[in-house]
Amino acid sequence: MDRGIDGFRMDAVNFISKDQRFPDSMIQFGGVWGDGSPFFTSGPRVHEFVQEMMRAVFAHRSEDYLVVGETTGATVDEARLFTDPYRNELDMLFQFEHVNLDHGPGGKWDRRPVNLRDLKTSWNRWQRGLAERGWNSLYLSNHDQPRHLSRYGNDGVFRYESATLWATLLHMQRGTPFIYQGEEIGMTNAGFTRVDQYRDVESLNYYADSTARGMDPETVLEILGHASRDNARTPMQWTPEPAAGFTDGVPWIGLGPRYREINVEQDLAAPKSIYRYYQQLIRLRHELPVIATGDFQLLHAHHPALFSFSRSLGEMSLGVMGNLSGLEQAIPADLQEGELILGNYGAERRKEVLGPWEARVLDISGLP
């Protein structure tokens, strides 16, 4: 803090209070170690410890700062306690509910497609749950998650549309958006094809354990290609030059094969720039208070491909919609009106139809 740091992300902060009995967690039959998280997650003194830290480290300081907690397994009710400004704990937290939706019964390596209705339900729960007290952090990618463009979207022919759609849906919600390096130019999963390209100990252990149990190495590599954390840990891609302009030396982990195509230099020169679209989203958040603090209302919750919601504050209302599919979608009649503020199709939009991975933000103030 004395060196001018503006804030901290506190890793696994809700693990700092444990069940002091330290019980063994064994599966009854077979003597296999089970899930011990109930005994070290959000323990009985976690809020006491966080409040103590805030008093000792931050209370006497006059400058503004930001304290974000990583809180695996936190519920909405716990988040309200952690982020209630009157409790003097965290400003916001990272929860994992929405990024665990594509995990099958076997966990993160048992990948399944995300059900859009489940994602809408999750985001709506957190938006409504922290509407009156507390605050949301908004993210899709970070150093522990695969690239969300490859994970949830289309990183091929609709890479621009898909990247800007997810950015729109995220940045138009109530809370504070977090941009992870590279998502603002549409970086994709690494595309590694050999195990020696990986560095993440979790990924290497999974490969060793799975192949030792007889799993086909190519199948394991395919799973790592979707789910490994190293997909998001490759160097930032600045230019199409060697090492993507990240270094003149040899980076600690290699680059994916698409860095010559996907980099800052190429994106800024493109007619459709993902980076410049992010700039427009950020500008809108600064210009329109309704985005930062307005009410959130989910619309068409059961639509299989359309994600839509409204934001309202005072006399201003916004309608946000996105087509999370590679097929055109008819727009429901109640979403067709309004003045276009921002969209990733620009003037090409049609009133009654959303194109593949199209996103729109409309001013619907005064409409019934």
Phi, psi and omega in degrees: 000321180295336180272003174099012178299137182270346181173181185221146163258123184259111186291129173050041188294336180276011174261005189277355174239120182250160170292114188290354174284341182046057183287150171290143177243093184243139172290134190304317183252122177107344177065029181269141177297136181255195181280113181269003187301329179299340184264353178227004180257126179047056181293179190296339184245015187299317181291324177299316182292318180296317179297322177298315179298317180298320178295317186287324189261319192249335193299326185273002184265141183267339184283159177285147178208166181233130179237115181244132180250135170275121189227077178303132176082001181293140175266171177299318180298318178293322180298323178298322179290314181298324190250005174295117184300336181282349180265349177057055175242257183257153174284324178195172180219159173263116174253165191241007186303311186288331181272001174259001186290340178262014176271130177275190180302334180272008178092202188295333181278349178259078191278141175221156179298146177285132173276120185301324179297323178295319179296317179297319179299316181295308181299320179296319179302316182285324177297312181288322185293330180250022183289321185262333183211129182099187187204143180265142160263144185241118180205158172231329180239148167199189185290347180253004183235147172299163178299125186292337178296318177283329187283316186246344190243211179237107183265017178252247187295333180253034183300314179297311183297317182293317180297317182284331175297309181297323177298319180297309182299323182285311187287343179272002177271168178279128182139194181247116179285143173244127179256121179269135188313123178104336180292335181285356171238008177076038176294146185247175173306154192299322182081028178291147182237356180229148182292332181287356174277344182274151178237335185295124184297326178298317180292318180295320178295320179297317179298313182296314182294317185290316180291329177294332178275002175100006180287143181297124181305324180293324177294319179296318178297323178296319178295316178299324179297336177266320197246347184295144176294336180295343175302333181253005187251006177287159184300150174300136186261103184266319185219170175278006182284170177307141184059019175056027180073007182282326182203158171273351181257210180254117182292160184294336176223147185286173179263152171287165186289351187262009185294334178289335180266322185247103178200167184299316182300313181292320183295315181294336179272351184281147175301324176248104185257124176294320180301313181293330176294318175301320178300319179295319178298315180295319179298318179299318180299325179284327185276330188241102180302336181300331182287316183287319191232359183290167178291145179249129179227115178289138179240148176049056186301331186260004178295132186285344184228345185259129172249115183220147177203164177243155175232137182216141177205117183061233182269358183257137177224141177240145171247131181238134179214150177212143178261106183269055179203166178270011179243152175297147180230133175292137180273127176304148186304325184286354180249006186274341184265160178124162180266128181292123175263318181204142176199154182270001173254350179060226183288352181283355186294152175242142188299321188261355188223139169258132176286172178304126178057030179276143177231144178221144170240121184242142169276112182246021180302133176085351179282149179292000000 
